[in-house]
Amino acid sequence: MAKKVLVSGGAGYIGSHVTVELIEAGYDVVVADNLSNCDMTGFEGVKKITGREEIPFYQIDCCDYASVDMLFTEHKIDAVIHFAAFKAVGESVAEPLMYYRNNLVSFLNILEVAKNHGGCNVLFSSSATVYGEAEVLPVTEQTPRLPSTSPYGNTKQMCEDILRDVVFATSSSDAVINGIALRYFNPIGAHPSALIGELPRGVPNNLVPFITQTAIGKRECLSIFGNDYPTEDGTCLRDYIDVVDLAKAHVAAVSRMVEGRMKKGYEIFNVGTGRPVSVYELVSAFEKVNNLRLNYRFVDRRPGDVMAIWADTKLANEELGWKAERTVEETLASAWAWEKYLAGSGNN
Ligand code: UD1
């Protein structure tokens, strides 16, 4: 019988891509989302891509213990992938209580319910933000985490630690929790079908949605934050990973958990490409591959930005048997195809 995966936050950008890849790999999926930061576009897209009309969807808030408990009562869950969280750095600085409550309580509920239902495999969606401004690049999973500069980043570090502690405490019990934290670098792009992609509410914080919205005319001009960094072209370096590649890393990690191939009860993997790309290079590649000119200007640095970060991907490549495959050009073409799809579908 197919293993069943609960995807919390499964209607969102990364969650929807992961749901597609899980289904295509033969998993049964249950999606839970409170739709606080997205609508049903992503989930409808998942159904279209996979041709599955019957994927169970629950509009619930994981901060409500009884709702999470109901999911585990109605379904025999073999693994949970927990995406349901807020993710805007600036907003978290302004609204720390909202961030701590939402991101911590929802994860605590998932873990507690999983434990009370006899244990489970839990994959936590973490971030390269835990490394801060690392001194040595690329970062490995052993690179020390640095104190976070935002409540958002704090919640990622705290949830990693909570998972580690719960794994340890349950390891010799009859309700074992196994855990994997995937530290994402910069997920970008969209599914090749252009039926799902990133759909930020309001003005995008992240680079690629700002680029595509500028290209389509929704925004006047892209501001490139800083061209005076000590990098080759003066702009920041990041490790941009295609969202479908990222989604496949989740399938590899879930399979490792449900097939009992973990080497420790709690494991951490960097999910990136290992390739640093500057903001300027990314903008130029977007223009070139999509054959257009983007309106942009250089402005001051954005407070809180790190100059450079990219992943050492050896551990994920070797242990998960996974590797990022799409080129930046392919990914940027997919991001543009998605923006154009949105413009045509009246969803913009
Ligand atoms: C950001 C968060 C990170 C979070 C991730 C989630 C910060 C400091 N970091 O990563 O904690 O996990 O989003 O998606 O907010 N840029 C521009 N113009 C723009 C937008 C971005 O030049 O309009 C530049 C940034 O300065 C940065 C790069 O593009 O160098 C990528 O920015 P972004 O997409 O926001 O991701 P991060 O800042 O790396």
Residues whose N, C-alpha, C, O or C-beta is under 5 A from the ligand:
A	BS01	UD1	K87 V89 S127 T129 N205 N206 L207 F210 S223 I224 F225 C236 V279 R302 G304 D305
